[in-house]
Amino acid sequence: MTLTQRLIFISFLTLFVNTVNARTAIDARIEYESWNTGIEGNANAAVLGLGVTQSIFSVSNISAGITRGDYQFDKNTDSPLIRTDVDIVVSYPLYPQITLFSGYRHTKISYENNQDDTRTFDDNSHGPGIGMAGFQLLNAKWIAYTRMGSSFLFSKIDYTNPNKKDISGKGISFGIEGGIIYQFLASSTAGVALKYQNTAIDYDSEIENWEHNYLRFGLSLSHYF
């Protein structure tokens, strides 16, 4: 690479770094989750989770989260379950206090039946979504906000019982969140929020009316820096 090419590369790199609004958020979650699988019956759990959100430029971000808990099923004993979520979101400021956003979500739910190690379950769901957020400045340091959104999901289950089966379906997920943010440093803020999410997916299988209903409700604490 010539000196001129290096200078051009450094110039573009500097422009890119100055353009990126690289804010990071880390959140801890405690949630109550209720899950009706249709086959295994109803399951309930109090779960813990962690999430990370990285902003890219001023209008987009990527977030990833994981929650884990032991679910108590109606038809068997406790089963460990892991849920992972990845979201890519692009937002558009409609008004100073209202923002529209759209994105793409991927969710994976995995668990094993403790009574039978040959029975496993992996549910992969993905699809586009849209939503809206509103903000209200309370004073120089406090901001209240709310946001809601919905996703159209395509789902595929790898269900082993004991022979592997691939089952497809589709459905809708709706979520709403409300919270407050406090700025305690010039480049550092903290937030607390209540979140609710409901997902319903119909699957195409030999089992009639096989629908999964997944409910999440919980509290999250976030740190932005």
URMO-V430720 format. One record per residue. PHI is phi in whole degrees, 0 to 359 (none if undefined). OMEGA is omega in whole degrees, -180 to 180 (none if undefined). D_FIRST is the distance of its C-alpha to the first C-alpha in whole Angstrom. Layout:
# URMO-V430720
[[PHI;OMEGA;D_FIRST] [PHI;OMEGA;D_FIRST]]
This chain:
# URMO-V430720
[[none;-179;0] [287;179;4] [299;179;7] [298;179;8] [296;178;6] [296;179;6] [296;178;10] [296;180;11] [298;180;10] [296;180;12] [296;179;15] [293;179;15] [296;178;15] [297;178;18] [299;-180;20] [295;-179;20] [297;180;21] [290;-179;24] [280;-177;25] [291;174;26] [262;-168;29] [272;174;29] [257;-179;33] [241;176;34] [234;175;37] [238;-179;39] [229;174;43] [249;-174;46] [231;166;48] [233;-171;52] [224;164;53] [260;-179;56] [232;177;55] [235;-172;58] [223;175;57] [255;-175;60] [276;-178;58] [86;-180;61] [250;-179;62] [283;-179;61] [95;-179;63] [274;177;62] [223;180;60] [223;180;60] [196;165;58] [258;-172;56] [235;176;53] [245;-179;50] [209;176;46] [228;179;43] [217;177;40] [226;176;37] [234;178;36] [240;178;32] [278;178;32] [231;-167;29] [60;-175;28] [260;-173;32] [234;-178;34] [217;176;33] [205;175;33] [238;179;33] [231;178;36] [219;-179;37] [213;178;40] [220;175;43] [231;-179;47] [215;178;49] [194;176;53] [262;-177;56] [269;176;57] [265;-180;61] [270;177;62] [295;-169;66] [258;177;66] [203;-177;64] [279;179;63] [302;178;60] [229;177;57] [291;-179;53] [227;178;51] [238;177;47] [238;175;46] [237;-180;42] [231;173;41] [228;-179;38] [233;170;37] [242;-170;35] [231;172;36] [238;-176;35] [244;180;38] [223;180;39] [287;-180;41] [283;175;44] [223;-180;46] [305;-177;45] [247;-179;47] [230;-179;47] [232;171;43] [263;178;43] [214;175;41] [220;-178;40] [184;-178;38] [222;-175;38] [237;172;40] [229;-179;40] [230;175;43] [232;176;44] [241;-178;47] [228;172;48] [206;176;52] [236;177;54] [281;-178;58] [295;-180;59] [278;-177;62] [210;-176;60] [293;-179;57] [278;-178;57] [258;180;56] [233;-174;53] [213;175;52] [230;-179;48] [244;178;48] [251;179;45] [237;179;45] [206;178;42] [166;-179;42] [279;178;42] [209;178;43] [222;179;44] [187;-177;46] [214;179;46] [230;177;46] [231;-177;48] [231;178;48] [221;177;51] [285;-179;50] [272;172;53] [200;-174;53] [294;-175;50] [239;-175;49] [246;177;50] [228;172;49] [259;-179;51] [212;171;49] [214;176;50] [210;178;48] [216;-179;49] [198;-179;47] [219;180;48] [234;172;46] [259;-169;47] [248;168;46] [252;-172;46] [234;175;47] [221;-179;48] [250;166;50] [260;-173;49] [242;-178;53] [253;-175;54] [202;-11;58] [271;179;58] [272;-176;57] [292;177;53] [228;174;53] [250;-176;51] [236;-178;52] [250;178;51] [196;177;52] [209;-178;51] [188;-175;52] [228;175;51] [239;178;50] [233;179;51] [221;177;50] [218;-176;51] [215;176;50] [218;-178;51] [192;178;51] [229;180;50] [234;180;47] [239;179;48] [263;-178;45] [258;172;46] [222;-177;43] [300;-177;40] [239;-177;37] [217;180;40] [225;177;42] [229;-178;45] [216;174;47] [227;-175;49] [211;169;50] [256;-176;53] [231;177;51] [224;177;53] [215;179;52] [229;-179;54] [234;177;53] [230;-178;55] [228;174;54] [263;-178;56] [249;177;55] [270;180;56] [205;178;58] [288;177;62] [271;-178;63] [289;175;64] [56;177;63] [275;-178;60] [233;175;58] [260;174;56] [241;-173;57] [234;-176;55] [242;177;55] [231;176;53] [215;-177;55] [189;-177;53] [242;177;52] [229;176;49] [244;-173;47] [234;174;44] [231;-180;42] [253;178;39] [212;none;36]]
